[in-house]
Amino acid sequence: MLELLLIGIGTGNPDHLTREAENAIRQADLVLLPHKEDNKAELAQVRLSLLEQLNVSLDRIAHFDMPLRRSQGDDYDQQVDEWHDAIAHRWQAALDEKLPTGSGRVALLVWGDPALYDSTLRIASRLGLPREQVRVVPGITSMQVLCSAHGIALNDIGAPFLVTTGRQLRDGGWPQGVDTLLIMLDGQCSFQQVSEPDVTIFWGAYLGMPQQLLMHGPLAEMAPRIIEQRQQARAQHGWIMDIYMLRRPVAKG
């Protein structure tokens, strides 16, 4: 029987691995390791380093190339759907090659937590496995690490917060009824379009890693500095993963 282990690994710091995650990785017969374009080789190396520290032998690792997502046109949902299909086919090809009997424990290492703004669960559903053969191991999320790094609380007293994407912020503006936003998956620095007064931004990149970057302050003042820092970091490392919080004063009365 095939068992799929979707393991949250936090933001790349080995100390973020839970004991459950460590045990699940050690129990895996095979670990599927994705590779993206060449300028993200350092990102793949982070996963490899985690596996090395857990004494996972090379013969238990199956490498596969991530397909590119079509980006032309305005059919975003269709583009993502096609991309997920293509990734699932790459997974299946690796499984057919490395586990020809169709039996064994297979692990995928997921940044952050598999349940939060990650497509791994949706892709896994395309393999047609029964639910009981897919196990999810939770991980530390980037928003938790962002808050701990800045020494701030995620929410104001008794107040809600919203986790959303840069695309949603650009298209819909600041949502009503919430004063704290956590913005993920924003390669276009959508905070530039925020016109709300007195907004504070807490930004972080490479959270938990040796190259961690943190900046915070009034949005109007910090926006150009964050954009410049982000461009420099991406040029230096070939990739960047970042997240930020936007917080406006709570309305009184």
C-alpha positions in Angstrom: 0.0 0.0 0.0 1.2 3.5 -0.8 1.2 6.1 1.9 1.8 9.8 1.1 3.3 11.9 3.9 3.0 15.7 3.4 5.4 17.1 5.9 5.5 20.8 7.0 9.1 21.8 7.5 8.7 25.5 8.6 10.7 28.2 6.8 14.0 26.4 6.4 15.5 26.4 9.8 16.2 22.8 11.0 15.1 23.8 14.5 11.6 24.4 13.1 11.1 20.7 12.4 8.8 19.2 14.9 9.5 15.7 16.4 6.6 14.4 14.4 8.1 15.8 11.2 11.5 14.3 12.0 10.0 10.8 12.7 7.9 11.0 9.5 10.9 11.8 7.4 12.9 9.0 8.9 10.1 6.5 8.3 9.8 7.4 4.6 11.0 4.9 2.0 11.2 7.6 -0.5 11.4 11.5 -0.4 10.3 13.4 -3.5 12.5 16.4 -4.0 11.4 19.1 -6.5 13.8 21.3 -8.5 12.9 24.6 -10.0 14.8 26.8 -12.4 18.5 27.0 -11.9 18.5 30.2 -9.9 16.6 28.4 -7.1 19.3 25.8 -6.6 20.0 27.2 -3.1 16.3 26.6 -2.2 16.6 22.9 -3.1 19.8 22.8 -1.1 17.9 23.8 2.0 15.7 20.7 1.7 18.7 18.5 1.0 20.5 19.9 4.1 17.5 19.0 6.3 17.5 15.5 4.9 21.3 15.1 5.4 20.9 16.1 9.1 18.3 13.4 9.5 20.7 10.8 7.9 18.4 10.2 4.9 20.5 8.4 2.4 20.7 9.6 -1.2 19.1 6.4 -2.6 15.9 7.3 -0.7 15.7 10.6 -2.5 13.9 11.0 -5.9 14.6 14.3 -7.7 12.1 15.7 -10.2 11.9 18.9 -12.2 9.0 21.2 -11.5 7.0 22.1 -14.6 6.7 25.7 -15.5 3.3 27.4 -15.0 1.8 29.1 -18.1 1.5 32.8 -17.3 0.0 34.2 -20.5 -3.7 35.2 -20.5 -6.1 36.2 -17.8 -7.4 32.6 -17.0 -5.4 32.4 -13.8 -7.5 29.6 -12.2 -7.1 27.5 -15.4 -3.4 28.1 -15.5 -3.0 26.9 -11.9 -5.2 23.9 -12.6 -3.1 22.9 -15.6 0.1 23.4 -13.5 -1.2 21.2 -10.7 -2.0 18.4 -13.2 1.5 18.6 -14.6 3.1 18.4 -11.1 0.9 15.4 -10.2 2.1 13.7 -13.4 5.8 14.3 -12.4 5.1 12.8 -8.9 3.5 9.8 -10.5 6.4 9.3 -12.9 8.8 9.4 -10.0 6.7 6.9 -8.0 6.5 4.5 -10.9 10.2 4.6 -11.4 11.3 4.3 -7.7 8.5 2.3 -6.3 7.4 0.0 -9.1 5.4 -2.2 -6.8 3.2 0.7 -5.8 3.9 0.2 -2.1 5.8 2.2 0.4 5.9 5.5 2.4 6.5 8.6 0.3 7.3 12.0 1.8 7.1 15.5 0.4 8.7 18.3 2.3 6.4 21.3 2.3 7.4 24.9 3.3 5.5 26.2 6.3 2.4 24.1 6.8 0.6 22.1 4.1 -2.8 23.6 5.0 -1.9 27.3 4.6 -1.5 28.8 1.1 0.1 25.7 -0.3 -1.1 23.5 -3.2 0.4 20.2 -2.1 -2.8 18.8 -0.8 -4.7 19.7 -4.0 -2.0 18.1 -6.1 -2.0 15.0 -3.9 -5.7 14.6 -4.5 -5.0 14.1 -8.2 -3.2 10.8 -7.4 -6.5 9.3 -6.5 -5.4 7.8 -3.2 -7.9 7.1 -0.4 -7.9 9.8 2.3 -6.5 7.4 4.9 -3.4 6.9 2.7 -2.5 10.6 2.9 -1.0 11.9 6.1 -0.5 15.5 6.8 2.2 16.6 9.3 1.7 20.2 10.4 4.6 22.7 10.4 5.5 26.1 11.7 4.2 28.9 9.4 6.0 31.9 8.1 3.5 34.2 9.8 4.4 32.7 13.2 8.1 33.2 12.5 7.4 36.8 11.3 5.7 37.7 14.5 8.3 36.1 16.7 11.1 37.7 14.8 9.5 41.2 15.2 8.3 40.4 18.8 4.7 41.3 18.0 1.3 39.7 18.6 -0.6 38.4 15.6 -3.8 40.1 16.6 -4.9 43.1 18.7 -7.0 42.3 21.8 -10.2 40.6 20.8 -9.7 41.6 17.2 -9.6 39.5 14.0 -6.8 39.3 11.4 -6.9 38.2 7.8 -4.4 36.1 6.0 -4.5 36.8 2.2 -2.3 37.2 -0.9 -0.8 40.1 -2.7 -3.1 39.4 -5.6 -6.1 39.8 -3.4 -4.8 43.0 -1.9 -4.2 44.5 -5.3 -7.5 43.5 -6.7 -9.8 44.1 -3.7 -8.0 46.7 -1.6 -8.1 46.7 2.2 -10.9 44.4 3.3 -13.6 45.8 5.6 -13.8 44.9 9.2 -10.2 44.0 9.8 -7.2 46.1 10.8 -4.4 43.5 10.6 -3.5 41.8 7.3 -0.9 39.0 6.8 0.1 39.1 3.1 1.7 36.0 1.5 2.7 35.2 -2.1 3.4 38.7 -3.1 6.1 39.1 -5.7 4.8 42.5 -6.8 5.1 44.4 -3.5 1.4 45.1 -3.5 1.7 47.2 -0.3 2.6 50.1 -2.7 -1.1 50.3 -3.6 -2.3 50.7 0.0 -3.7 54.2 0.6 -4.9 53.7 4.2 -3.3 56.3 6.5 -1.1 55.4 9.5 -0.4 51.9 8.4 2.6 50.1 9.9 4.4 47.3 8.0 6.3 44.4 9.5 8.3 42.7 6.7 10.5 39.6 6.7 12.4 37.5 4.2 14.3 34.2 4.5 12.7 33.9 8.0 14.6 31.6 10.3 17.5 31.3 7.9 21.0 32.7 8.4 20.3 35.4 5.8 17.1 36.5 7.5 16.0 40.1 6.7 13.6 42.2 8.8 12.3 45.7 8.4 9.4 47.5 10.0 8.0 51.0 10.4 5.4 53.4 8.8 4.4 52.0 5.4 4.9 55.2 3.5 8.5 55.5 4.8 9.4 51.8 4.5 7.9 50.8 1.2 10.7 52.0 -1.1 13.3 50.7 1.3 11.7 47.3 1.4 11.5 47.2 -2.4 15.2 48.1 -2.8 16.2 45.5 -0.1 14.1 42.9 -1.7 15.6 43.4 -5.2 19.1 43.3 -3.8 18.4 40.1 -1.9 16.8 38.4 -4.9 19.8 39.3 -7.0 22.2 37.9 -4.5 20.5 34.6 -3.7 18.5 34.0 -6.9 15.3 33.6 -5.0 13.3 35.1 -2.2 10.5 34.1 0.1 9.0 36.8 2.2 5.8 37.8 4.1 4.6 40.9 5.7 2.0 42.3 8.1 0.1 45.5 7.6 -1.5 47.0 10.7 -3.6 50.1 10.9 -4.8 51.7 14.2 -7.9 50.1 15.6 -10.9 52.4 15.1 -12.3 53.7 18.4 -16.0 53.8 19.2 
